[in-house]
Amino acid sequence: MIDLKKTTPTQKNLLKLLDNRDWLEDNLKDIQEKYVEKWVAIADKKVISHGNTPDEVKKNITGDFSSIETLLLRVPKGDISRPV
């Protein structure tokens, strides 16, 4: 029988991903100033790697972070719309 009250490792990693996304939203202005038009990886509520390509960023990640919990994105230039 499946225990619906039990949290799986995948669920824990997805919750970390959501925390990292929230952290990105709260710190977007600072991240955009520092990493504009660069690729960044965010885990553990911090930028853990950055570079010019996604492959470069992935290669330079140090630490034991699941790919599920790690947020990988290109930081855009200019204004960014936010959900209402």
N, C-alpha and C positions, 0 to 999 in steps of 0.2 A: 504494500500500500504506500502511496505517496504521502509524505508528511508536508502539508501545505504551509505549516508554520516554520519550517526549516529554511534557512537562507543558503542557497548554493554559492559556490565560488564565483560562478558567472554572474549571479545577481549582485554579489558584493562588488565585482569589478564594474558592473553597469552603474551601480550607485556612485562609485568613485568617478566614473566618467561624467555623470550628472553634476557632481560636486566640482569637477574641473571646469565644466562648462559654465557653471554659476560663477566660479572664481574668475574666469575669463571675462564674463560680462561685467563684473565688478571692477576689473582692472584693465579694461579694454583701452582706455585712453593712454595709460602708461605703456602698455604693450605695443600699441600702435606707434607711439613716439619712438620707441627703442628698436622695433623690428619691422617697420613699414616695408612692405613689398618683399618680405622674407618669409620663409617657411619656419614654423615653430612647432615643437611638441610640448604639450602641457600634461603633467602628471603630478600628483601629490600637491596640487594647488600652487604650481610654479612652472616656469619655463625650464624644461630639462635639456633642450637642445634647440639649435636654430641653424639655418643655412639657406642656400640658394635653391635647393631642390629637395623634394620629399625624401629621396634616397640618401642624400647627404645628412639630413636631419636624423633619419632612422639609424644610419650607421654610427652616428656620434652620441646616441643615447647611452648613458651609463646608468647603472642601477637595474633593479629587478622590477620592471614595470610591465604589466600585461598589455598586450596590444589593444585589448578591450577597454582598459581604463585610460589609455593614452589618447589625448585629443591632438590630432595633426591638422594644421591649417595654414593657409597663406594669409598673412596680415595685409589687408587692403589699404590703399592710400585714399584719403578723403573721408567724408562722412559715412557713417554706417547706420542704417536704419535699425531701430529696435522694435520689438513687439510692444504693443500697447497693453 
